[in-house]
Amino acid sequence: MTEVAVGIDVGGTSTRALVVDAGGRVLGRGESGGGNPNSHPPDVAAERIAAAVAAALGEHTAVGCVLGMAGSSKLTDPVVAAVFDAKLGRLRPRVVTDAEVAFASGTAAEDGTVLIAGTGSIAMRIVGRRRAETVGGFGWLLGDEGSAFWIGREAVRATLRQLQAGGPPGPLAAAVVAAAFEGPDNAFARLITAVNGEPPVRLARFAPLVTAVDDPVAADIRERAAQTLADLAVAAHVDGPVVLTGAVLGTAVGDRVRELLSDYEVLAARDGVVGAAWLAAVDAFGDDAARPSGDGSGDAGVA
């Protein structure tokens, strides 16, 4: 049996495992449902992770394993850790953040910075391929500037100001109202009611409107988001590349962030499971371990 390394990318809706050898060949893949214990009961989460690993591993012997997920500190809870240990058997993954696997997916550098802008936002300085310092990441109530949540909230706030002023809504305001409910009547009060009747994170659903419409209000929100995100990256950065990941950075906001960071080496993250697999390979086989071929999905790179 071949000695292999296993990378696991754990999310709230899906869990993926990737098995590679020292030469970077992808020897197996597995997928299951969401395995993040922050979103699911620990026993359910652990079972799903174990299922993805079993499907990927087959008859191979794992000599290294890295598990990356948001909210990784949950696994420091002794009760949760005991459930995972029981479900995963002899496999003892090194648990890291989703930011660390994102950085490793985008570069082989040991040191650098990763900027994440999805529903939330955070920048992390990486030293020796491990988390060293974070900037931002305070959550929706206290921060997450530049994130999809923040962009969506700014869109709704700008819309409410326009509606309260009594003038005709601009393109962004009209799009926000149309997305929130049917019909324009009594839009000001209805928008407040609609937004306050949903979980706060649902404000992120308005973010795509900001990047889609040609509107000076939307352009201002995009610029402020990009500037804030670039500032996060600069505050965390010491040396090495800046790796970008997250849905917001795949939009016009991300294009502007790249312009603002033009003095830095800016790279895009690949699939998180690829980063996890490579970190596991480095743990198992040393710094000379080849980066995985393929992209962690489909059939590319399977030996």
C-alpha positions in Angstrom: 0.0 0.0 0.0 1.2 3.5 -0.9 1.9 5.9 1.9 -0.2 9.0 1.3 -1.2 12.4 2.7 -4.8 13.4 3.2 -6.2 16.9 2.9 -9.7 17.7 4.2 -11.6 20.9 3.4 -14.6 21.1 5.7 -17.5 23.5 5.1 -20.9 24.0 6.4 -22.5 22.4 3.3 -19.9 20.0 2.0 -16.8 18.1 3.1 -14.1 17.1 0.6 -11.0 14.9 1.0 -8.0 14.6 -1.3 -5.4 11.9 -1.1 -1.9 12.6 -2.7 1.5 10.9 -2.7 4.9 12.5 -2.2 5.1 13.2 -6.0 1.9 15.2 -6.0 -0.2 12.6 -7.7 -3.9 12.6 -6.7 -4.8 9.1 -5.7 -8.3 9.5 -4.4 -11.1 11.9 -3.7 -14.1 11.8 -1.4 -17.0 14.0 -0.7 -19.7 14.1 2.0 -22.2 16.6 3.5 -21.3 19.5 5.7 -18.8 18.6 8.4 -18.3 21.8 10.4 -19.2 21.2 14.0 -20.0 24.9 14.3 -23.0 24.2 11.9 -23.9 20.6 12.7 -23.9 18.3 15.8 -20.4 17.0 16.4 -21.3 13.4 15.8 -22.9 14.2 12.5 -20.0 16.4 11.5 -17.4 13.8 12.4 -19.3 11.0 10.6 -19.4 13.1 7.4 -15.7 13.8 7.6 -14.9 10.2 8.2 -17.0 9.2 5.2 -15.2 11.6 2.9 -11.8 10.4 4.1 -12.8 6.7 3.7 -14.0 7.3 0.2 -10.7 9.1 -0.8 -8.3 6.9 1.1 -9.3 3.4 -0.1 -6.6 0.9 0.8 -3.8 3.5 1.1 -2.1 4.3 4.4 -2.3 7.9 5.6 0.9 9.2 7.1 -0.1 12.8 7.2 -3.4 14.6 7.4 -4.5 18.3 7.6 -8.0 19.4 8.1 -8.9 23.0 7.3 -12.1 24.7 8.3 -13.6 28.0 9.4 -14.0 28.2 13.2 -11.3 25.6 13.7 -11.1 26.4 17.4 -14.3 24.4 17.9 -12.1 21.3 17.8 -10.2 22.5 20.9 -13.4 21.8 22.9 -12.6 18.5 24.7 -16.1 17.1 24.2 -16.1 17.8 20.5 -12.5 16.6 20.1 -13.4 13.3 21.8 -16.3 12.7 19.4 -14.0 13.4 16.4 -11.3 11.1 17.8 -13.8 8.3 18.2 -15.2 8.7 14.6 -11.8 9.2 12.9 -10.1 6.2 14.5 -6.3 6.3 14.0 -6.4 9.3 11.8 -5.3 12.4 13.7 -5.5 15.4 11.5 -3.6 18.6 12.2 -6.4 21.2 12.3 -5.9 24.5 10.7 -8.0 27.5 9.6 -9.6 27.9 6.2 -7.3 30.9 5.7 -4.2 28.7 6.1 -5.3 26.1 3.5 -6.4 29.0 1.2 -2.9 30.5 1.4 -1.3 27.1 0.7 -3.5 26.5 -2.2 -2.3 29.7 -3.9 1.4 29.6 -3.3 4.3 27.4 -2.2 5.8 30.3 -0.2 6.3 29.7 3.5 5.5 33.3 4.5 2.9 35.8 3.2 -0.6 37.1 3.7 -4.0 35.8 2.9 -7.0 38.0 2.4 -10.5 36.5 2.7 -13.6 38.4 1.7 -16.7 36.3 1.5 -19.7 36.6 3.9 -17.1 38.0 6.3 -13.7 39.4 6.0 -10.2 38.9 7.5 -6.6 39.1 6.7 -4.0 36.7 8.1 -0.2 36.9 8.2 1.3 33.4 7.5 4.8 32.5 8.8 6.1 29.0 8.1 2.8 28.1 6.5 1.0 28.7 9.8 -1.1 31.5 11.2 0.9 34.2 12.8 -1.4 37.2 13.1 -4.9 38.3 12.1 -6.4 41.6 11.2 -10.1 42.0 11.2 -12.4 39.1 11.4 -14.6 40.6 14.2 -17.8 39.2 12.8 -20.9 41.0 11.3 -21.8 43.0 14.5 -18.3 44.5 15.1 -16.6 44.4 11.8 -16.4 42.4 8.6 -15.8 45.6 6.6 -15.6 45.0 2.8 -17.4 41.6 3.1 -20.5 40.5 1.3 -22.5 41.2 4.5 -21.0 44.7 4.8 -21.6 45.5 1.1 -25.2 44.3 1.3 -25.8 46.3 4.4 -24.4 49.4 2.8 -26.7 48.9 -0.2 -29.7 48.7 2.0 -28.7 51.7 4.1 -28.1 53.8 0.9 -31.5 52.6 -0.4 -33.3 53.7 2.8 -31.7 57.1 2.6 -32.9 57.6 -0.9 -36.4 56.4 -0.2 -36.6 58.6 2.9 -35.5 61.7 1.0 -38.5 61.1 -1.3 -36.8 61.3 -4.6 -36.9 58.6 -7.3 -34.7 55.6 -6.5 -31.5 55.2 -8.4 -30.6 51.9 -10.1 -29.1 50.3 -7.0 -32.0 51.4 -4.8 -34.5 50.0 -7.3 -32.6 46.7 -7.5 -32.6 46.4 -3.7 -36.3 47.0 -3.4 -37.1 44.6 -6.2 -34.9 41.9 -4.5 -36.5 42.4 -1.1 -40.2 42.2 -2.0 -42.7 42.5 -4.8 -44.2 45.9 -5.7 -42.8 49.4 -5.0 -45.6 50.6 -2.7 -44.6 51.8 0.8 -41.1 50.7 0.0 -39.3 52.5 2.8 -41.3 50.8 5.7 -41.5 47.5 3.9 -37.7 47.3 3.3 -37.0 48.0 7.0 -39.5 45.3 8.0 -38.2 42.8 5.5 -34.5 43.2 6.4 -35.1 43.2 10.2 -37.3 40.1 9.8 -34.3 38.0 8.5 -31.1 36.8 10.1 -28.5 39.6 9.7 -26.2 37.5 7.6 -28.9 37.5 4.9 -27.9 41.1 4.1 -25.1 39.5 2.0 -27.7 38.6 -0.6 -27.8 42.2 -1.7 -24.0 42.4 -2.4 -24.2 41.1 -6.0 -26.5 44.0 -6.8 -23.7 46.4 -5.8 -21.2 44.8 -8.2 -23.8 44.5 -11.0 -25.4 47.9 -11.4 -24.0 51.1 -13.0 -24.8 53.5 -10.3 -22.6 56.1 -8.5 -23.9 55.0 -5.1 -22.9 51.4 -5.9 -19.5 52.6 -7.2 -18.9 54.4 -3.9 -19.7 51.2 -2.0 -17.4 49.2 -4.2 -14.6 51.7 -3.7 -15.0 51.8 0.0 -15.1 48.0 0.2 -12.0 47.6 -1.9 -10.0 50.2 0.0 -11.0 48.6 3.3 -10.0 45.1 2.2 -6.7 46.4 0.8 -6.0 48.1 4.1 -6.6 44.8 5.9 -4.1 43.0 3.7 -1.5 45.8 4.1 -1.9 45.8 7.9 -1.3 42.1 8.1 1.5 41.9 5.5 5.2 41.7 6.3 6.7 39.9 3.3 5.8 37.3 0.7 2.8 37.1 -1.6 -0.7 38.2 -0.9 -3.2 35.4 -1.7 -6.8 36.4 -2.3 -9.8 34.2 -1.7 -13.6 34.6 -1.3 -16.5 35.4 -3.5 -16.2 39.2 -3.1 -12.7 39.1 -4.5 -13.9 37.5 -7.7 -16.0 40.6 -8.5 -15.2 44.2 -9.5 -14.3 44.8 -5.9 -11.6 42.3 -6.2 -10.3 43.9 -9.4 -10.0 47.2 -7.5 -8.3 45.5 -4.6 -5.7 44.1 -7.0 -5.1 47.6 -8.3 -4.6 49.0 -4.8 -2.2 46.2 -4.0 -0.2 46.6 -7.3 3.0 47.0 -5.3 2.7 43.5 -3.9 2.8 40.0 -5.5 -0.9 39.2 -5.6 -2.1 35.6 -6.2 -5.4 33.9 -6.4 -6.2 30.9 -4.1 -7.0 27.6 -5.7 -9.3 24.9 -4.3 -9.0 24.8 -0.5 -8.7 21.0 -0.5 -5.6 21.2 -2.6 -4.0 23.5 -0.1 -4.9 21.1 2.7 -3.6 18.1 0.8 -0.3 19.9 0.1 0.1 20.9 3.8 -0.5 17.3 4.7 2.1 16.2 2.2 4.7 18.6 3.6 4.0 17.3 7.1 4.4 13.7 5.9 7.1 13.9 3.3 9.0 17.2 4.0 9.4 20.5 2.2 10.3 18.7 -1.1 6.8 17.3 -1.4 5.4 18.1 -4.8 2.3 20.3 -5.0 -0.8 18.3 -6.0 -1.6 18.0 -9.7 -5.1 18.8 -10.8 -7.5 21.0 -8.9 -9.2 18.8 -6.3 -12.3 18.2 -8.3 -13.3 16.2 -11.4 -10.8 13.8 -12.9 -7.8 16.0 -13.7 -4.6 14.8 -12.1 -5.9 11.4 -10.9 -3.2 8.7 -11.2 
